[in-house]
Amino acid sequence: MSALPNILDFRGKTAVITGGGSGIGREMCHLFASRGARVFAADLSKAAADETAATAPCAGGGSCTGIECNVTAGASVEAAFAAMCAGAGNRVDILVNNAGIGHVGTVLGTEEADIDRVVSVNIKGVFFCSKAAVQAMQADKKGGVIINMGSCASVHPIKDRFIYAATKGAINTITTSLATDFVLDGIRCNQINPGRVHTPFVDGFLEKFYPGKEEQQFKVLSEYMPMGRMAKPREIANMACFLASELAEFITGASFNVDGGIHGIDHPKIFGISNAHLTPPYSKSTEAPKAKL
């Protein structure tokens, strides 16, 4: 009996990952390259993008190339996509709009400059990159896949994240609009809504806002997740890999929560139930956790 085909094989496919210089974006670049894709790690920092490329576990003909791209500037995006297409047979098969920035504050703690900064990355960046990708995908009439990074804040309130949540909420409509407008071109567009993910961004956030109390606050942020821990970047990358694959060829205009239960379940802490059994290392016990009486 012949071996089953690898349905997560991206050999011959070109994937562009924005914000590919670190965190979730770097993990996505590495995963797609390990599955045989020709990957471009696009990032504002060329040095970070090159580091992603240099450390990528390429396999099956896969490759990873770092490229400088400022997603907030249309000219920079156009130049980056022109260079990437030239090096990929004028084809973009997969775009992951991963680049994004945050902001902490209510409406009272948000200034016009904050709005301009966050919107320029989280909304305009998706606009510029999606436009360039759609143009490339339409050119040879072979379609493609766009994956937008939303957030648990796209569908669930988070305290003190006024403008960040607003931009990530907008991603919902951007996703369904792209899916609707280009479904007949064979272009699929879906969205991933992560919960908190342990990345260098989180570590930097804790160092900046909670100096000397990083470990304590890390525990607080982790326990906010019903599953009792933050996601690993690879767990978000796995969903992107699935949505870009043939397994998901009948899925478009959809939003997927990869958030440890934030949106979908009631929080076990409300009932005094320990979630320690879900934090690494994982328990081998199959016994359900007991409520503390």
C-alpha positions as CSV (number, residue, x, y, z in Angstrom):
1,M,0.0,0.0,0.0
2,S,1.4,3.4,-1.0
3,A,1.9,6.1,1.7
4,L,-0.9,8.6,2.2
5,P,0.0,12.0,0.6
6,N,1.0,14.8,2.9
7,I,-2.0,17.1,2.7
8,L,-0.1,19.9,4.5
9,D,2.5,19.9,1.8
10,F,3.2,23.5,0.5
11,R,5.9,22.6,-2.1
12,G,5.6,25.0,-5.0
13,K,3.6,27.5,-3.0
14,T,4.7,31.0,-2.1
15,A,3.7,32.4,1.3
16,V,4.1,36.0,2.4
17,I,4.0,36.5,6.2
18,T,3.9,40.1,7.4
19,G,5.4,40.8,10.8
20,G,7.6,37.8,10.1
21,G,10.6,39.0,12.1
22,S,9.4,37.8,15.5
23,G,6.8,36.0,17.6
24,I,3.9,34.4,15.8
25,G,5.0,35.7,12.4
26,R,8.4,34.0,12.8
27,E,6.8,30.8,13.9
28,M,4.5,30.9,10.8
29,C,7.5,31.5,8.5
30,H,9.3,28.5,10.0
31,L,6.3,26.2,9.8
32,F,5.5,27.0,6.2
33,A,9.2,26.7,5.2
34,S,9.4,23.3,6.9
35,R,6.4,22.2,4.8
36,G,8.1,23.1,1.6
37,A,6.8,26.6,0.9
38,R,8.8,29.4,-0.6
39,V,8.4,31.9,2.3
40,F,9.0,35.6,2.5
41,A,9.3,37.0,6.0
42,A,8.2,40.6,5.5
43,D,9.0,43.0,8.4
44,L,9.8,46.6,9.1
45,S,13.1,45.4,10.5
46,K,15.2,43.8,7.8
47,A,17.6,42.5,10.4
48,A,14.7,40.7,12.2
49,A,13.4,39.3,8.9
50,D,16.8,38.0,8.0
51,E,17.2,36.3,11.4
52,T,13.9,34.6,10.8
53,A,15.2,33.4,7.4
54,A,18.5,32.3,8.8
55,T,16.9,30.1,11.5
56,A,14.1,28.6,9.3
57,P,14.1,24.8,9.2
58,C,13.5,24.6,5.5
59,A,12.6,21.2,4.1
60,G,11.1,19.6,0.9
61,G,12.4,22.4,-1.3
62,G,11.2,25.1,1.1
63,S,13.0,28.4,1.6
64,C,12.7,31.5,3.6
65,T,13.8,35.0,2.6
66,G,13.8,38.2,4.7
67,I,12.4,41.3,3.1
68,E,12.0,44.8,4.4
69,C,8.4,46.1,4.3
70,N,6.7,48.9,6.0
71,V,3.0,47.9,5.9
72,T,1.8,51.4,6.7
73,A,3.3,52.8,3.5
74,G,1.7,51.9,0.2
75,A,4.9,52.5,-1.8
76,S,6.9,50.2,0.5
77,V,4.3,47.4,0.2
78,E,4.2,47.8,-3.6
79,A,8.0,47.6,-3.8
80,A,8.2,44.6,-1.5
81,F,5.5,42.6,-3.4
82,A,7.2,43.5,-6.7
83,A,10.4,42.0,-5.4
84,M,8.7,39.0,-3.9
85,C,6.8,38.2,-7.0
86,A,9.9,38.6,-9.2
87,G,11.5,36.0,-7.1
88,A,8.5,33.6,-7.1
89,G,7.4,33.4,-10.7
90,N,5.1,36.3,-10.3
91,R,2.9,34.3,-7.9
92,V,1.6,34.8,-4.4
93,D,-0.4,31.8,-3.1
94,I,-0.7,32.7,0.5
95,L,-0.7,36.0,2.4
96,V,-0.9,36.1,6.2
97,N,-1.6,39.7,7.4
98,N,0.1,39.1,10.8
99,A,1.8,42.5,11.4
100,G,0.1,44.4,14.1
101,I,0.6,46.6,17.2
102,G,-1.2,47.1,20.4
103,H,-2.2,50.0,22.7
104,V,-3.2,50.0,26.3
105,G,-5.9,52.5,27.4
106,T,-9.6,53.4,27.6
107,V,-11.1,56.1,25.4
108,L,-10.0,58.6,28.1
109,G,-6.4,57.4,27.8
110,T,-6.3,57.3,24.0
111,E,-5.0,60.3,22.0
112,E,-5.4,61.1,18.3
113,A,-1.8,60.1,17.7
114,D,-2.5,56.7,19.3
115,I,-5.4,56.2,16.9
116,D,-3.3,57.2,13.9
117,R,-0.5,54.9,14.9
118,V,-2.6,51.8,15.6
119,V,-4.9,52.2,12.6
120,S,-2.0,52.7,10.3
121,V,-0.6,49.3,11.1
122,N,-3.6,47.2,12.0
123,I,-6.0,48.4,9.3
124,K,-4.1,50.3,6.6
125,G,-1.4,47.6,6.7
126,V,-4.0,44.9,6.0
127,F,-5.5,47.1,3.2
128,F,-2.2,47.7,1.4
129,C,-1.0,44.1,1.7
130,S,-4.3,42.6,0.7
131,K,-4.6,44.8,-2.3
132,A,-1.1,43.8,-3.5
133,A,-1.8,40.1,-2.9
134,V,-5.2,40.1,-4.6
135,Q,-3.7,41.8,-7.7
136,A,-1.0,39.1,-7.8
137,M,-3.5,36.3,-7.3
138,Q,-5.8,37.6,-10.0
139,A,-3.0,38.1,-12.5
140,D,-2.8,34.4,-13.5
141,K,-6.3,33.5,-12.4
142,K,-5.1,30.8,-10.0
143,G,-6.6,32.2,-6.9
144,G,-5.0,32.1,-3.4
145,V,-5.5,32.4,0.3
146,I,-5.5,35.4,2.6
147,I,-5.4,34.9,6.4
148,N,-6.0,37.9,8.6
149,M,-4.9,38.0,12.2
150,G,-7.7,39.2,14.4
151,S,-7.7,38.8,18.2
152,C,-9.9,37.6,21.0
153,A,-10.5,41.4,21.3
154,S,-12.3,41.1,17.9
155,V,-15.2,39.3,19.5
156,H,-14.7,39.7,23.2
157,P,-14.3,42.8,25.4
158,I,-10.8,43.3,26.9
159,K,-10.4,46.0,29.6
160,D,-8.2,49.0,28.6
161,R,-7.8,48.1,24.9
162,F,-10.1,50.7,23.3
163,I,-8.4,51.4,20.0
164,Y,-6.7,48.0,19.7
165,A,-10.0,46.3,20.0
166,A,-11.6,48.7,17.5
167,T,-9.0,47.9,14.9
168,K,-9.2,44.2,15.5
169,G,-13.0,44.3,15.3
170,A,-12.6,46.0,11.9
171,I,-10.7,42.9,10.8
172,N,-13.9,40.9,11.0
173,T,-15.5,43.0,8.3
174,I,-12.3,43.3,6.2
175,T,-12.1,39.5,6.2
176,T,-15.7,38.9,5.1
177,S,-15.5,41.7,2.5
178,L,-12.4,40.2,0.9
179,A,-14.0,36.8,1.0
180,T,-17.2,38.1,-0.6
181,D,-15.6,40.3,-3.3
182,F,-13.2,37.7,-4.6
183,V,-14.8,34.3,-4.1
184,L,-15.3,33.9,-7.8
185,D,-11.6,34.6,-8.4
186,G,-10.8,31.5,-6.3
187,I,-9.4,33.7,-3.4
188,R,-10.3,32.5,0.1
189,C,-10.0,34.8,3.1
190,N,-10.3,33.7,6.7
191,Q,-9.4,35.1,10.1
192,I,-7.6,33.8,13.2
193,N,-8.5,35.3,16.7
194,P,-5.8,34.3,19.1
195,G,-6.0,34.8,22.9
196,R,-2.9,35.8,24.7
197,V,0.2,34.3,23.2
198,H,3.6,34.0,24.9
199,T,5.9,36.0,22.6
200,P,8.8,38.5,23.1
201,F,6.1,41.2,22.9
202,V,4.5,39.9,26.1
203,D,7.9,39.8,27.9
204,G,8.6,43.3,26.8
205,F,5.2,44.5,27.9
206,L,5.7,43.0,31.4
207,E,9.2,44.6,31.6
208,K,7.8,48.0,30.7
209,F,4.7,48.1,32.7
210,Y,5.4,45.8,35.6
211,P,9.2,46.1,36.4
212,G,10.1,43.8,39.2
213,K,6.7,42.0,39.1
214,E,7.0,40.3,35.8
215,E,6.6,36.8,37.1
216,Q,3.6,37.7,39.2
217,Q,1.9,39.5,36.3
218,F,2.7,36.8,33.8
219,K,0.8,34.4,36.1
220,V,-2.2,36.8,36.2
221,L,-2.2,37.1,32.4
222,S,-1.9,33.3,32.0
223,E,-4.8,32.6,34.4
224,Y,-7.0,35.0,32.4
225,M,-7.1,32.2,29.9
226,P,-9.7,29.6,30.8
227,M,-7.2,26.8,30.0
228,G,-4.8,28.3,32.5
229,R,-1.9,29.3,30.2
230,M,-1.0,31.4,27.2
231,A,-0.9,30.0,23.7
232,K,2.4,29.0,22.1
233,P,3.2,30.7,18.8
234,R,3.2,27.3,17.1
235,E,-0.4,26.7,18.1
236,I,-1.4,29.8,16.1
237,A,0.8,28.9,13.2
238,N,-0.8,25.5,13.1
239,M,-4.2,27.1,12.4
240,A,-2.7,29.3,9.7
241,C,-1.2,26.2,8.1
242,F,-4.5,24.4,8.1
243,L,-6.5,27.4,6.7
244,A,-3.9,27.8,3.9
245,S,-4.1,24.1,3.0
246,E,-6.3,22.0,0.8
247,L,-8.0,20.7,3.9
248,A,-9.7,24.1,4.2
249,E,-10.5,24.7,0.5
250,F,-14.3,25.0,1.2
251,I,-13.8,27.5,4.1
252,T,-13.9,31.3,3.4
253,G,-15.2,34.3,5.2
254,A,-14.9,32.5,8.5
255,S,-13.4,33.5,11.8
256,F,-11.6,31.0,14.2
257,N,-11.0,31.6,17.9
258,V,-7.7,30.0,19.0
259,D,-8.0,31.5,22.5
260,G,-7.9,28.8,25.1
261,G,-11.6,29.1,25.6
262,I,-12.0,32.9,26.2
263,H,-14.9,33.3,23.8
264,G,-16.4,29.9,23.9
265,I,-16.7,28.7,27.5
266,D,-17.4,30.1,31.0
267,H,-14.3,30.6,33.1
268,P,-13.4,27.9,35.5
269,K,-12.1,30.4,38.0
270,I,-15.6,31.7,38.6
271,F,-16.4,28.3,40.2
272,G,-13.1,28.0,42.1
273,I,-12.0,25.2,39.8
274,S,-8.2,24.8,39.5
275,N,-6.8,24.9,36.0
276,A,-3.4,23.9,37.1
277,H,-3.8,20.5,35.5
278,L,-3.8,22.3,32.1
279,T,-0.5,24.2,32.5
280,P,2.7,22.6,31.3
281,P,3.7,19.9,32.0
282,Y,0.4,18.5,31.1
283,S,-1.2,16.0,33.5
284,K,-1.7,12.5,32.3
285,S,-4.6,12.1,34.6
286,T,-8.0,11.7,33.0
287,E,-9.9,12.6,36.2
288,A,-11.9,15.8,35.9
289,P,-10.9,18.7,38.2
290,K,-12.9,19.0,41.3
291,A,-14.5,22.2,42.5
292,K,-13.1,23.5,45.8
293,L,-15.9,23.5,48.4
